[in-house]
C-alpha cells in the first residue's frame, strides 16, 4: 500500500484499505494487518488506529484476538467505509486533514472572487456579523466561522468542491473548534475572514486565495506541531 496522498482523508484511507483487501483477497474470518502495520501504511498514529478498531469492534465489524491479530467479521467493503470514517473521527488533528482543507478552501476563495453573486456576498456579510456577535458575547464564534467557510465554498459555484467539503464537515468542524478555542484566535480569525471577504468583494482571485491560504496555514502551524510532538 502507498502512504496517503492529498485527497480527502476519508477517501485516502478507503483507497489504501481497499488496495490491501483486494491484494490479499480478504473475506470475513480473515486476519487484518496489525495496528502497527496499519499505522505505518496509512501514515497515522497507532493511537488513532487503536481507537478506530475499538469503535469497529463495538459495532461487531471486527474481532480482536489478543496476541493473534484483528479479524474481519463483516464484508470488506463495509469495514473499509466504517474504518475510514472512524479514522476521520478520531484523527481530526492529523496534518493531512489541514492540508486537504488548505487545498480545497484556497481554490474555493479563488473561484468565489470570480463568481460570487450579490446574494453570496450578503451571506458572507451575515456570517461575519454572526461571528462578531458571538465573539462579543464571549463565545469562540464557531457558528459564524462555519457559516463563513461554507459561504465561501458556496460562492465558488463549483458543486464538486462544495460536496467534497460537505463530506468532511464533521472533521472540519472539529478542526475549527480546536483552533477557535485557543486564546485570542477568534478575533484573529475574524480579521482573517475580513481580508478574505474584501478580496472576494473586489474581485481579486489571487488575493482571495492567498488570504485564505495564509489564514489556514497560520492556524495550522501550532496545531500540527502539537500533533507531531504527541505522536
Secondary structure, 3 states (H helix, E strand, C coil): CCCCCCCCHHHHHHHHHHHHHHHHCCCCCCEECCHHHHHHHHCCCHHHHHHHHHHHHHCCCEEEECCCEEEECCCHHHHHHHHHHHHHHHCCCCHHHHHHHHHHHHHHHHHHHHHCCHHHHHHHHHHHHHHHHHHHCCCCCHHHHHHHHHHHHHHHCCHHHHHHHHHCHHHHHHHHHHHHCCCCHHHHHHHHHHHHHHHHHCCCHHHHHHHHHHHHHHHHHHHHHHHHHHC
